[in-house]
Amino acid sequence: MIASKNADSKHFIELENHYGAHNYHPLPVVLNRGEGVYVWDVDGKKYYDFLSAYSAVNQGHCHPKIVYALMDQAQKLTLTSRAFYNDKLGEFEKFVTQYFGFEKVLPMNTGAEAVETAIKICRKWAYEKKGIAENDAQIIVCENNFHGRTTTVISFSNDENARKNFGPYTPGFIKIPYDDTVALEKALNSSANIAGFLVEPIQGEAGVYTPDVGYIRKAKELCQQKNVLFIADEIQTGIARTGSLLAVCGNCSCEQACEKQATYTRPDILILGKALSGGAYPVSVVLCDDEIMNVINPGQHGSTFGGNPIAAAVSVAALQVVFDEKLAQNARRLGQLFRKKMNGYIQENKLVKLVRGKGLLNAIVINDREDGSMAWDICLALMHNGLLAKPTHGNIIRFAPPLVMTEAQLLDCVDIICRTLRQFEK
């Protein structure tokens, strides 16, 4: 089938609406090219990308080193399944385990697959290592979590739009408030069958909800005291997005600590995806040490595409770019500048309640209309003014540009955002 030529945005939007499932509500912009922090629509208009495919393109659109790795490997060997060895997977496994400081890795494709994998590993460890009776294991999760949309994951979501009419739901989860170590301690003490605590270091989909300083460290300590696995979902927050290689790095300030992970709250199980491949190819992983990972034996978990040669080559290149270009440090510096500038705007008006975030994962909370439509209208206006962002949870707008952004580009974006917001001031 030949692609449509000389078609306008309306044509492509109508195609998706007619032939595709209506499981997303995109902004009415049709993109066909990207480079660095910019994307272009089919009419040639240029935009700043302030969503980064939900933090999947931290390294920027079409980074030449990542694209080269993809193209080079695609011309040699694309897929073997795991029925055979290939010459890329072992190299990737060595690279990624040493990069993040774990003994073993299990590669998958999507973030949701990686979360499901971590849940399976946690449960199997609980039965075979901790001694919990089979089918009795429970995993603690947080309210307003987002770990994907599989049947298991929506079973412990409190987003009714994601849950309604998808039951029956999977049991085995205890839900507690986020950023509440008292509630966590109570849940840990409630049963001898607690296997793990699954948590996002920052809740992205909930509106970039950033917990109190010390929450992650204290949560890990409480889990350790009860021999409960601390499982960090860093699919969106990891790979330098929050100003550290991982969000669980906490408040380390020196460059060396962020690069070499000298001091941080180490999860028992770490889940990564999205920017693990710079947005070029689906790659996700679950990382943990031998004592946990070795409960998985042949035939007990897998994926035809998980660990394929293209994914392995692309991921190594993507992680190397993060290190070589010091993207964690850039995200930390520009994130501080962004919040400073936005707080300056907030002091002058009542349209925006607050700005919050870490690194270049930030959000503003709008004093919205009763019908909750203002944030969406602001995003439409931002689009018109050359910047793409999306609302989440009604009155919150998330800002997450590629980490290759320069200071001059960031200041230009702040100007666009503030200028657009002023259009909505009363």
TAUR-V91757 format. One record per run of one state. SS is the DSSP state (a for helix, b for strand, c for the rest). FROM is the first residue (numbers start at 0). TO is the last residue. If there is no record, write none. Layout:
ss,from,to
SS,FROM,TO
SS,FROM,TO
This chain:
ss,from,to
c,0,7
a,8,18
c,19,29
b,30,35
c,36,36
b,37,40
c,41,44
b,45,48
c,49,50
a,51,54
c,55,59
b,60,60
c,61,62
a,63,73
c,74,87
a,88,99
c,100,102
b,103,107
c,108,109
a,110,129
c,130,136
b,137,141
c,142,149
a,150,154
c,155,158
a,159,162
c,163,171
b,172,175
c,176,179
a,180,188
c,189,192
b,193,198
c,199,200
b,201,202
c,203,207
b,208,209
c,210,213
a,214,224
c,225,227
b,228,232
c,233,245
a,246,248
c,249,253
a,254,259
c,260,267
b,268,271
c,272,272
a,273,276
c,277,282
b,283,287
c,288,288
a,289,292
c,293,307
a,308,323
c,324,325
a,326,345
c,346,350
b,351,357
c,358,359
b,360,365
c,366,372
a,373,383
c,384,385
b,386,387
c,388,388
b,389,391
c,392,394
b,395,398
c,399,405
a,406,421
c,422,425
